Amino acid sequence: QVQLVESGGGLVQAGGSLRLSCTASGGAFSTYAMGWFRQALGKERELIGAITKSGGSTYYADSVKDRFTISRDNAKNTVYQRIYNLRPEDTAVYYCGADPVLHTVVVVTAGEDKDVEVWGHGTRVTVSS
């Protein structure tokens, strides 16, 4: 089973951009579909988007389309998330999650009785206005 470590969070001004990374160790990274999620204070964790094992396809939640881009580099065991035009409402802890099944990654925060195999511990992003 892989372990996941997120990095790249911090304090950013509104309008700026940020790249988050999630690096895997201890397992076969390329056998996992990956997802990025976030959880704001007092709110439930929500899906931002997901990427297939090969990186050939991505899926994004409607609420974040056009400002978030997910990519992966299997040679580096890393999945990335680029966030553009940051807004104060993007302030949250950002998590990556991994599962061999893409559908599980996509629905894990949709109320279905599923959970991804591995979660990272999160990286905090704070956007100042």
Accessible surface in RSA format (square Angstrom, percent):
REM  Atomic radii and reference values for relative SASA: ProtOr
REM  Chains: A
REM  Algorithm: Lee & Richards
REM  Probe-radius: 1.40
REM  Slices: 20
REM RES _ NUM      All-atoms   Total-Side   Main-Chain    Non-polar    All polar
REM                ABS   REL    ABS   REL    ABS   REL    ABS   REL    ABS   REL
RES GLN A   1   131.35  73.5  84.68  61.9  46.67 111.1  25.08  53.4 106.27  80.6
RES VAL A   2     2.19   1.4   0.30   0.3   1.89   4.5   0.30   0.3   1.89   5.1
RES GLN A   3    97.66  54.6  95.98  70.1   1.68   4.0  53.36 113.6  44.30  33.6
RES LEU A   4     5.47   3.0   0.00   0.0   5.47  13.8   0.00   0.0   5.47  14.7
RES VAL A   5    95.75  63.0  92.26  83.5   3.50   8.4  94.04  81.7   1.71   4.6
RES GLU A   6    14.69   8.4   1.27   1.0  13.43  32.0   0.00   0.0  14.69  12.0
RES SER A   7    57.83  48.9  53.34  71.2   4.49  10.3  39.91  85.0  17.92  25.1
RES GLY A   8    38.64  47.7   0.00   N/A  38.64  47.7  25.56  70.1  13.08  29.3
RES GLY A   9    30.61  37.7   0.00   N/A  30.61  37.7   2.65   7.3  27.96  62.6
RES GLY A  10    32.55  40.1   0.00   N/A  32.55  40.1  32.41  88.9   0.14   0.3
RES LEU A  11   134.62  75.0 100.65  72.0  33.97  85.4 100.65  70.7  33.97  91.4
RES VAL A  12    22.73  15.0  18.37  16.6   4.36  10.5  22.73  19.8   0.00   0.0
RES GLN A  13   138.64  77.5 134.95  98.6   3.69   8.8  37.35  79.5 101.29  76.8
RES ALA A  14    46.32  42.6  23.56  36.4  22.76  51.8  23.80  33.5  22.52  59.6
RES GLY A  15    49.94  61.6   0.00   N/A  49.94  61.6  23.21  63.7  26.73  59.9
RES GLY A  16    26.56  32.7   0.00   N/A  26.56  32.7  25.44  69.8   1.11   2.5
RES SER A  17    57.42  48.5  36.83  49.1  20.59  47.4   9.25  19.7  48.17  67.5
RES LEU A  18    28.58  15.9  26.17  18.7   2.41   6.1  28.58  20.1   0.00   0.0
RES ARG A  19   119.63  50.2 105.31  53.7  14.32  34.1  15.83  21.6 103.80  62.9
RES LEU A  20     0.00   0.0   0.00   0.0   0.00   0.0   0.00   0.0   0.00   0.0
RES SER A  21    19.02  16.1  19.02  25.4   0.00   0.0   7.80  16.6  11.22  15.7
RES CYS A  22     0.00   0.0   0.00   0.0   0.00   0.0   0.00   0.0   0.00   0.0
RES THR A  23    60.98  43.4  58.71  59.5   2.27   5.4  43.65  58.6  17.34  26.2
RES ALA A  24     4.28   3.9   0.59   0.9   3.69   8.4   0.69   1.0   3.59   9.5
RES SER A  25    61.84  52.3  57.44  76.7   4.40  10.1  45.13  96.1  16.72  23.4
RES GLY A  26    62.99  77.7   0.00   N/A  62.99  77.7  32.98  90.5  30.01  67.2
RES GLY A  27    36.17  44.6   0.00   N/A  36.17  44.6  18.25  50.1  17.92  40.1
RES ALA A  28    58.40  53.7  42.52  65.6  15.88  36.1  52.36  73.7   6.03  16.0
RES PHE A  29     4.40   2.2   1.17   0.7   3.22   8.4   1.17   0.7   3.22   9.2
RES SER A  30    57.98  49.0  48.23  64.4   9.75  22.5  20.15  42.9  37.84  53.0
RES THR A  31    68.37  48.6  65.59  66.5   2.77   6.6  59.60  80.1   8.76  13.2
RES TYR A  32    16.38   7.6  16.38   9.3   0.00   0.0   4.52   3.4  11.86  14.6
RES ALA A  33     0.68   0.6   0.68   1.1   0.00   0.0   0.68   1.0   0.00   0.0
RES MET A  34     0.26   0.1   0.22   0.1   0.04   0.1   0.06   0.1   0.20   0.3
RES GLY A  35     0.21   0.3   0.00   N/A   0.21   0.3   0.21   0.6   0.00   0.0
RES TRP A  36     0.03   0.0   0.03   0.0   0.00   0.0   0.03   0.0   0.00   0.0
RES PHE A  37     0.00   0.0   0.00   0.0   0.00   0.0   0.00   0.0   0.00   0.0
RES ARG A  38    25.38  10.7  25.29  12.9   0.10   0.2   2.87   3.9  22.51  13.6
RES GLN A  39    60.22  33.7  55.75  40.7   4.46  10.6  10.11  21.5  50.11  38.0
RES ALA A  40    24.97  23.0  21.30  32.9   3.67   8.4  21.53  30.3   3.44   9.1
RES LEU A  41   182.71 101.8 153.07 109.5  29.63  74.5 158.71 111.5  24.00  64.6
RES GLY A  42    83.93 103.5   0.00   N/A  83.93 103.5  43.38 119.1  40.54  90.8
RES LYS A  43   145.39  70.9 133.12  81.7  12.27  29.2  83.91  75.5  61.48  65.5
RES GLU A  44   153.16  87.9 140.84 106.6  12.32  29.3  57.57 111.4  95.59  78.0
RES ARG A  45    64.57  27.1  54.33  27.7  10.24  24.4  15.81  21.6  48.75  29.5
RES GLU A  46    66.96  38.4  65.16  49.3   1.81   4.3  27.34  52.9  39.62  32.3
RES LEU A  47    17.46   9.7  12.15   8.7   5.31  13.4  12.15   8.5   5.31  14.3
RES ILE A  48     0.12   0.1   0.12   0.1   0.00   0.0   0.12   0.1   0.00   0.0
RES GLY A  49     0.00   0.0   0.00   N/A   0.00   0.0   0.00   0.0   0.00   0.0
RES ALA A  50     0.31   0.3   0.00   0.0   0.31   0.7   0.00   0.0   0.31   0.8
RES ILE A  51     2.84   1.6   2.50   1.9   0.34   0.8   2.84   2.0   0.00   0.0
RES THR A  52    31.88  22.7  31.47  31.9   0.41   1.0  30.88  41.5   1.00   1.5
RES LYS A  53    86.42  42.2  84.60  51.9   1.82   4.3  44.06  39.7  42.35  45.1
RES SER A  54    91.52  77.3  60.50  80.7  31.02  71.5  51.49 109.6  40.03  56.1
RES GLY A  55    27.46  33.9   0.00   N/A  27.46  33.9   5.68  15.6  21.78  48.8
RES GLY A  56    66.79  82.4   0.00   N/A  66.79  82.4  34.57  94.9  32.23  72.2
RES SER A  57    66.23  56.0  59.74  79.7   6.49  15.0  29.67  63.2  36.56  51.2
RES THR A  58    61.86  44.0  30.48  30.9  31.38  74.8  11.88  16.0  49.98  75.6
RES TYR A  59   104.87  49.0 101.05  57.5   3.82   9.9  67.71  50.9  37.16  45.8
RES TYR A  60    39.84  18.6  35.28  20.1   4.57  11.9  30.93  23.2   8.91  11.0
RES ALA A  61    18.85  17.3  16.52  25.5   2.34   5.3  18.85  26.5   0.00   0.0
RES ASP A  62   121.47  85.1  97.95  97.5  23.52  55.6  37.05  87.2  84.42  84.2
RES SER A  63    84.08  71.0  46.51  62.1  37.57  86.5  55.09 117.3  28.99  40.6
RES VAL A  64     1.48   1.0   0.61   0.6   0.86   2.1   1.48   1.3   0.00   0.0
RES LYS A  65   110.49  53.9  97.42  59.8  13.07  31.1  50.75  45.7  59.74  63.6
RES ASP A  66   143.71 100.7 100.59 100.1  43.13 102.0  38.48  90.6 105.23 104.9
RES ARG A  67    23.25   9.8  23.25  11.9   0.00   0.0  15.43  21.1   7.82   4.7
RES PHE A  68     7.12   3.6   0.00   0.0   7.12  18.5   0.00   0.0   7.12  20.4
RES THR A  69    63.90  45.4  62.18  63.0   1.71   4.1  43.81  58.8  20.09  30.4
RES ILE A  70     5.23   3.0   0.11   0.1   5.12  12.3   0.11   0.1   5.12  13.9
RES SER A  71    51.93  43.9  50.81  67.8   1.12   2.6  35.05  74.6  16.88  23.7
RES ARG A  72    28.64  12.0   1.66   0.8  26.98  64.2   1.99   2.7  26.65  16.2
RES ASP A  73    45.31  31.7  40.69  40.5   4.62  10.9  14.39  33.9  30.91  30.8
RES ASN A  74    48.56  33.5  33.64  32.5  14.92  35.9  20.84  50.2  27.72  26.8
RES ALA A  75   101.77  93.6  55.90  86.3  45.88 104.4  68.22  96.1  33.55  88.9
RES LYS A  76   133.58  65.2 117.53  72.1  16.05  38.2  71.18  64.1  62.40  66.5
RES ASN A  77    55.61  38.3  55.61  53.7   0.00   0.0   1.91   4.6  53.70  51.9
RES THR A  78     8.37   6.0   8.37   8.5   0.00   0.0   2.64   3.5   5.73   8.7
RES VAL A  79     0.14   0.1   0.14   0.1   0.00   0.0   0.14   0.1   0.00   0.0
RES TYR A  80    31.83  14.9  31.83  18.1   0.00   0.0  18.73  14.1  13.11  16.2
RES GLN A  81     0.00   0.0   0.00   0.0   0.00   0.0   0.00   0.0   0.00   0.0
RES ARG A  82    87.25  36.6  86.93  44.3   0.31   0.7  12.28  16.8  74.97  45.4
RES ILE A  83     0.00   0.0   0.00   0.0   0.00   0.0   0.00   0.0   0.00   0.0
RES TYR A  84   101.79  47.5 101.79  57.9   0.00   0.0  71.54  53.8  30.25  37.3
RES ASN A  85    80.53  55.5  75.52  73.0   5.00  12.0  20.44  49.2  60.09  58.1
RES LEU A  86     1.77   1.0   0.00   0.0   1.77   4.5   0.00   0.0   1.77   4.8
RES ARG A  87   100.38  42.1  99.82  50.9   0.56   1.3  20.01  27.3  80.38  48.7
RES PRO A  88    58.97  43.0  51.86  47.3   7.12  25.9  52.21  43.1   6.77  42.1
RES GLU A  89   119.93  68.9  94.47  71.5  25.46  60.6  63.30 122.4  56.63  46.2
RES ASP A  90     0.20   0.1   0.19   0.2   0.01   0.0   0.01   0.0   0.19   0.2
RES THR A  91    48.32  34.4  43.97  44.6   4.35  10.4  41.46  55.7   6.86  10.4
RES ALA A  92     3.85   3.5   0.67   1.0   3.17   7.2   3.85   5.4   0.00   0.0
RES VAL A  93    23.52  15.5  23.52  21.3   0.00   0.0  23.52  20.4   0.00   0.0
RES TYR A  94     0.00   0.0   0.00   0.0   0.00   0.0   0.00   0.0   0.00   0.0
RES TYR A  95    33.60  15.7  33.60  19.1   0.00   0.0   7.80   5.9  25.81  31.8
RES CYS A  96     0.00   0.0   0.00   0.0   0.00   0.0   0.00   0.0   0.00   0.0
RES GLY A  97     0.00   0.0   0.00   N/A   0.00   0.0   0.00   0.0   0.00   0.0
RES ALA A  98     0.04   0.0   0.04   0.1   0.00   0.0   0.04   0.1   0.00   0.0
RES ASP A  99    13.07   9.2  13.07  13.0   0.00   0.0   0.00   0.0  13.07  13.0
RES PRO A 100    52.99  38.6  48.68  44.4   4.31  15.7  48.68  40.2   4.31  26.8
RES VAL A 101    82.00  54.0  78.97  71.5   3.03   7.3  82.00  71.2   0.00   0.0
RES LEU A 102    63.18  35.2  58.28  41.7   4.90  12.3  58.28  40.9   4.90  13.2
RES HIS A 103    99.61  54.4  92.88  64.6   6.73  17.2  66.70  68.7  32.91  38.3
RES THR A 104    14.33  10.2  14.33  14.5   0.00   0.0   4.19   5.6  10.14  15.3
RES VAL A 105     0.00   0.0   0.00   0.0   0.00   0.0   0.00   0.0   0.00   0.0
RES VAL A 106    32.38  21.3  27.18  24.6   5.20  12.5  27.18  23.6   5.20  14.1
RES VAL A 107    14.73   9.7  14.64  13.3   0.08   0.2  14.73  12.8   0.00   0.0
RES VAL A 108    19.09  12.6   5.62   5.1  13.47  32.5   5.62   4.9  13.47  36.5
RES THR A 109    44.76  31.8  13.16  13.3  31.60  75.3  14.95  20.1  29.81  45.1
RES ALA A 110    71.80  66.0  34.20  52.8  37.60  85.5  46.20  65.1  25.60  67.8
RES GLY A 111    78.27  96.5   0.00   N/A  78.27  96.5  42.51 116.7  35.76  80.1
RES GLU A 112    80.79  46.4  65.07  49.2  15.72  37.4  34.05  65.9  46.74  38.2
RES ASP A 113   153.90 107.8 121.23 120.7  32.67  77.3  45.72 107.6 108.18 107.9
RES LYS A 114    94.39  46.0  74.68  45.8  19.71  46.9  33.55  30.2  60.84  64.8
RES ASP A 115    92.75  65.0  72.36  72.0  20.39  48.2  32.95  77.5  59.80  59.6
RES VAL A 116     7.57   5.0   0.00   0.0   7.57  18.3   0.00   0.0   7.57  20.5
RES GLU A 117    73.89  42.4  46.79  35.4  27.09  64.5  25.92  50.1  47.97  39.2
RES VAL A 118    13.50   8.9  10.39   9.4   3.11   7.5  13.50  11.7   0.00   0.0
RES TRP A 119    67.75  27.2  49.18  23.8  18.57  43.6  42.80  22.8  24.95  40.5
RES GLY A 120     5.55   6.8   0.00   N/A   5.55   6.8   0.04   0.1   5.51  12.3
RES HIS A 121   167.16  91.4 145.70 101.3  21.46  54.9  97.46 100.4  69.70  81.1
RES GLY A 122    21.60  26.6   0.00   N/A  21.60  26.6   0.19   0.5  21.40  47.9
RES THR A 123    18.22  13.0  12.76  12.9   5.46  13.0   7.33   9.8  10.89  16.5
RES ARG A 124   155.21  65.2 145.14  74.0  10.08  24.0  49.53  67.7 105.69  64.1
RES VAL A 125     0.00   0.0   0.00   0.0   0.00   0.0   0.00   0.0   0.00   0.0
RES THR A 126    51.28  36.5  51.14  51.8   0.14   0.3  38.12  51.2  13.16  19.9
RES VAL A 127     8.46   5.6   0.00   0.0   8.46  20.4   0.00   0.0   8.46  22.9
RES SER A 128    41.42  35.0  34.15  45.6   7.26  16.7  35.09  74.7   6.32   8.9
RES SER A 129   130.31 110.1  68.47  91.4  61.83 142.4  54.86 116.8  75.45 105.7
END  Absolute sums over single chains surface
CHAIN  1 A     6503.5       4902.8       1600.7       3325.4       3178.1
END  Absolute sums over all chains
TOTAL          6503.5       4902.8       1600.7       3325.4       3178.1
